[in-house]
Amino acid sequence: MNSIKYNIAIVDDHPIVIEGLKMLLSPIENISIDVCLNNGTSLFGYNDLSKLDVIFLDVFLPDINGIDLCLKIKKLYPKIVILAMSSQSERSIVMQMIKNGANGYLLKSASLEEFRNCIDLALAGKLAFCNEVQALINQTDINDLKAIPRLTVREKEILTLLKQGKSTQEISDTLFLSFLTVQTHRRNLLHKFQVKNLVELLNFVSDNGVL
């Protein structure tokens, strides 16, 4: 890294993770750990949020999941580098984080060298992954990086029932909608997700953790 001082925040609900990261990162001379927080709400209450260069963001927080929080941060401060952290390397979660603007994804078990390398790569404008996640990414088809469309509340309800194996008539009865209305929503969902049939739709939903 160069001589520029980078302001860093750590957001994780486990004190031992925060302390461990502080011990790992503090010796790096051009890094300043400005704040450590244990939930997403506190992050948005932090007065100097706009001055941060890097946020180490836990994917699973008690008040808001890191996937949604990442998107909110990036909309307000697109230049902040967000490095997601998790103990899980589930492909759908990694993909969702990247789609929502994360600059990288590390497992909490990654080495100091991997953390340092990911900071370097992310600040250089590249996607950064620890070794285990990189191996997972290398197996991922480019189509998995397609943007996931935004759904209305009604579409989420119908998609949930479809995932449960409900027929159009059963969904109609459950939601008190006309058969034609449910059919229209089903057709719109296929169009939104750019899939040919219900099987492809449900596979995509399952693989990418849409619901």
C-alpha positions in Angstrom: 0.0 0.0 0.0 1.1 3.6 -0.5 1.6 6.4 2.0 -2.0 7.5 2.0 -3.8 7.0 5.3 -7.0 4.9 4.9 -9.8 5.2 7.4 -11.4 1.9 8.3 -14.6 0.8 10.1 -15.3 -2.7 11.4 -18.9 -3.7 11.7 -19.4 -7.1 13.4 -21.6 -8.2 16.3 -18.9 -10.5 17.7 -16.4 -8.6 20.0 -13.8 -11.3 19.5 -13.9 -10.8 15.7 -13.5 -7.0 16.2 -10.6 -7.4 18.6 -9.0 -9.9 16.3 -9.2 -7.6 13.3 -7.9 -4.7 15.2 -4.8 -6.8 16.2 -4.4 -7.9 12.6 -4.8 -4.5 11.0 -3.4 -2.0 13.5 0.3 -2.7 12.7 -0.3 -1.7 9.1 1.1 1.9 9.2 -1.2 3.5 6.7 -4.4 2.1 8.1 -6.4 3.9 10.8 -9.2 2.0 12.5 -11.6 4.8 13.1 -14.6 3.0 14.5 -15.8 -0.5 15.5 -19.6 -1.1 15.7 -21.7 -4.1 16.4 -24.8 -3.4 14.3 -25.9 -1.7 11.1 -28.0 1.0 12.8 -25.0 2.3 14.6 -23.1 2.6 11.3 -25.7 5.0 9.9 -25.6 7.0 13.2 -21.8 7.5 12.8 -21.1 11.1 12.0 -18.0 10.5 9.9 -19.4 7.8 7.7 -18.6 9.8 4.6 -15.0 10.0 5.6 -14.5 6.2 5.6 -12.4 4.6 2.9 -13.1 0.9 3.8 -15.8 -0.9 5.8 -15.3 -4.5 6.9 -18.9 -5.6 7.0 -20.3 -8.7 8.7 -22.8 -10.4 6.4 -25.0 -11.4 9.3 -25.8 -8.6 11.7 -28.5 -8.7 14.5 -30.6 -5.7 13.1 -30.1 -5.8 9.4 -28.4 -8.3 7.1 -25.2 -7.2 5.5 -26.5 -7.8 2.0 -29.2 -5.1 2.3 -26.9 -2.8 4.3 -24.2 -3.0 1.6 -26.7 -1.8 -1.0 -27.8 1.1 1.2 -24.2 2.2 1.9 -23.2 2.1 -1.7 -26.2 4.2 -2.8 -25.2 6.9 -0.4 -21.4 6.6 -0.6 -20.5 4.7 -3.7 -16.7 5.3 -3.2 -16.5 3.5 0.1 -14.9 0.1 -0.3 -16.9 -2.6 1.4 -15.3 -5.9 2.2 -17.8 -8.5 3.3 -16.9 -10.9 6.1 -18.5 -14.2 7.1 -17.8 -17.6 8.5 -19.7 -19.0 5.5 -18.6 -19.4 1.9 -22.1 -20.1 0.5 -22.0 -19.2 -3.2 -25.4 -17.5 -3.3 -24.5 -15.2 -0.4 -21.2 -14.2 -2.0 -23.0 -13.4 -5.3 -25.6 -11.3 -3.6 -23.0 -9.2 -1.8 -21.1 -8.6 -5.0 -24.3 -7.7 -6.9 -25.2 -5.2 -4.1 -21.9 -3.5 -4.5 -19.4 -5.2 -2.2 -15.8 -4.9 -3.3 -14.8 -8.2 -1.9 -15.6 -11.1 0.4 -13.4 -12.7 3.0 -13.9 -15.6 5.4 -13.2 -14.6 9.0 -10.7 -17.5 9.1 -8.6 -15.9 6.4 -5.0 -15.1 7.1 -3.5 -11.7 7.8 -1.8 -11.8 4.4 -5.2 -12.5 2.7 -6.8 -9.6 4.6 -3.9 -7.2 3.6 -4.0 -8.4 0.0 -7.8 -7.9 -0.2 -7.5 -4.3 1.1 -4.8 -3.6 -1.6 -6.9 -5.1 -4.4 -10.1 -3.4 -3.3 -8.5 0.0 -3.0 -7.0 -0.5 -6.5 -10.6 -1.0 -7.8 -10.5 -4.8 -8.2 -12.8 -7.4 -6.7 -11.0 -9.0 -3.7 -11.5 -12.5 -2.3 -9.7 -14.6 0.2 -8.3 -17.8 -1.3 -11.2 -20.1 -0.4 -13.8 -17.7 -1.7 -11.7 -17.1 -4.9 -11.8 -20.8 -5.5 -15.6 -20.7 -5.2 -15.8 -17.7 -7.6 -13.7 -19.5 -10.2 -16.4 -22.2 -10.4 -19.2 -19.6 -10.9 -20.8 -19.1 -14.3 -20.9 -15.5 -15.5 -24.7 -15.8 -15.7 -24.8 -16.0 -12.0 -23.7 -12.3 -11.9 -26.8 -11.1 -13.6 -28.6 -8.5 -11.6 -31.5 -9.8 -9.5 -34.6 -7.8 -10.3 -36.5 -5.8 -7.6 -39.8 -7.4 -6.7 -43.0 -5.9 -5.4 -44.5 -7.1 -2.2 -47.2 -9.0 -4.2 -44.6 -10.6 -6.4 -42.7 -11.8 -3.4 -45.9 -13.3 -2.0 -46.6 -15.1 -5.2 -43.0 -16.3 -5.6 -43.0 -17.6 -2.1 -46.2 -19.6 -2.7 -44.8 -20.9 -6.0 -41.7 -22.0 -4.2 -44.0 -23.9 -1.8 -45.4 -25.8 -4.8 -48.8 -24.0 -4.9 -50.7 -24.0 -8.1 -52.1 -20.8 -9.8 -55.6 -21.6 -8.4 -54.3 -22.3 -4.9 -52.4 -18.9 -5.0 -55.5 -17.2 -6.2 -57.5 -18.7 -3.3 -54.8 -17.9 -0.7 -54.3 -14.2 -1.7 -57.9 -13.6 -2.7 -56.8 -12.6 -6.3 -58.4 -13.6 -9.6 -56.9 -16.5 -11.5 -56.1 -14.2 -14.3 -54.2 -11.8 -12.0 -52.1 -14.6 -10.6 -51.3 -15.8 -14.2 -50.3 -12.3 -15.1 -47.9 -12.1 -12.1 -46.4 -15.4 -13.0 -45.8 -14.3 -16.6 -44.2 -11.0 -15.3 -41.9 -12.9 -13.0 -40.7 -15.1 -15.8 -40.0 -11.9 -17.8 -38.3 -10.1 -15.0 -35.9 -13.0 -14.3 -35.4 -13.7 -18.0 -36.2 -17.4 -17.6 -38.3 -19.7 -19.9 -40.4 -21.6 -17.4 -41.3 -22.1 -13.7 -38.6 -24.7 -13.1 -35.9 -22.2 -14.3 -37.4 -19.5 -12.2 -37.4 -21.5 -9.0 -33.9 -22.8 -9.6 -32.6 -19.2 -10.0 -34.5 -18.1 -6.9 -33.0 -21.0 -4.9 -29.5 -20.7 -6.2 -29.3 -16.9 -5.5 -31.1 -16.7 -2.2 -33.7 -14.3 -3.6 -36.3 -15.1 -0.9 
